[in-house]
């Protein structure tokens, strides 16, 4: 939902009376905070914050956060990825909670 026109989404939600439990991100799992590339990690933190803001606007009660992807390229989380996950916490604090 984060890649959609928010005004159109809000109109549709109001017209139908629906409230999404959690917005679905367009790029979930692609910009992870475990990536060795610092630019990709920063995009992951930005995406997480955007999803939190979207969720709040849509009246959602939760957000899916995928901090790492385990595959052949990234078999285990790195110390850097653990630090970056912790840096994303301000988005998930009670003052920013949905």
C-alpha positions as CSV (number, residue, x, y, z in Angstrom):
1,X,0.0,0.0,0.0
2,X,2.9,2.4,0.6
3,X,3.4,2.7,-3.2
4,X,-0.2,3.6,-3.8
5,X,-1.8,7.1,-3.9
6,X,-2.7,7.7,-0.2
7,X,-5.6,9.9,-0.9
8,X,-7.2,7.3,-3.2
9,X,-6.5,4.6,-0.5
10,X,-8.2,6.8,2.2
11,X,-11.2,7.4,0.0
12,X,-11.6,3.7,-0.7
13,X,-11.2,2.8,3.0
14,X,-13.8,5.5,4.0
15,X,-16.2,4.3,1.2
16,X,-16.0,0.7,2.2
17,X,-15.6,1.1,6.0
18,X,-12.6,-1.2,5.9
19,X,-9.5,-0.8,8.0
20,X,-6.3,-2.7,7.0
21,X,-4.7,-4.5,9.9
22,X,-1.2,-3.7,8.4
23,X,-0.2,-2.0,5.2
24,X,1.8,-4.1,2.7
25,X,5.0,-2.6,1.4
26,X,5.9,-2.7,-2.2
27,X,9.5,-3.7,-1.6
28,X,9.2,-5.8,1.5
29,X,12.5,-7.7,2.0
30,X,14.4,-5.9,-0.7
31,X,15.9,-3.0,1.2
32,X,16.8,-4.8,4.4
33,X,18.8,-3.3,7.3
34,X,21.1,-6.4,7.1
35,X,22.4,-5.6,3.7
36,X,26.2,-4.9,3.6
37,X,25.6,-1.8,1.4
38,X,25.0,1.2,3.7
39,X,22.8,2.9,1.1
40,X,20.5,-0.2,1.0
41,X,20.4,-0.3,4.8
42,X,19.4,3.4,4.9
43,X,16.6,2.7,2.4
44,X,15.4,-0.1,4.7
45,X,15.2,2.3,7.7
46,X,13.4,4.9,5.5
47,X,11.0,2.2,4.2
48,X,10.2,1.1,7.8
49,X,9.5,4.7,8.8
50,X,7.2,5.2,5.8
51,X,5.3,2.0,6.6
52,X,4.8,3.2,10.2
53,X,3.5,6.6,9.0
54,X,1.2,4.9,6.4
55,X,-0.1,2.5,8.9
56,X,-1.0,5.4,11.3
57,X,-2.8,7.3,8.5
58,X,-4.7,4.2,7.4
59,X,-5.8,3.3,10.9
60,X,-3.8,0.0,10.8
61,X,-2.7,-1.6,14.1
62,X,0.6,-3.2,13.0
63,X,3.4,-3.0,10.5
64,X,5.5,-5.9,9.1
65,X,9.2,-5.2,9.5
66,X,11.6,-7.6,7.7
67,X,15.1,-6.8,9.0
68,X,17.0,-9.5,7.2
69,X,16.7,-12.0,4.4
70,X,18.6,-15.2,4.7
71,X,19.8,-16.6,1.3
72,X,23.0,-17.6,-0.5
73,X,24.3,-14.1,-0.5
74,X,23.4,-13.3,3.1
75,X,23.5,-16.6,5.1
76,X,23.5,-14.9,8.5
77,X,22.8,-11.5,10.0
78,X,26.0,-9.4,10.5
79,X,26.9,-7.2,13.5
80,X,26.2,-4.2,11.3
81,X,22.7,-5.5,10.6
82,X,22.0,-5.8,14.3
83,X,23.1,-2.2,14.9
84,X,20.9,-1.0,12.0
85,X,17.9,-2.8,13.3
86,X,18.3,-1.0,16.6
87,X,18.6,2.3,14.8
88,X,15.1,1.7,13.3
89,X,13.6,1.5,16.8
90,X,12.6,5.2,16.9
91,X,10.0,4.4,14.2
92,X,8.6,1.7,16.4
93,X,8.6,3.6,19.7
94,X,5.3,4.3,21.6
95,X,5.3,7.9,20.4
96,X,5.2,6.7,16.8
97,X,3.1,3.6,17.4
98,X,0.0,3.0,15.3
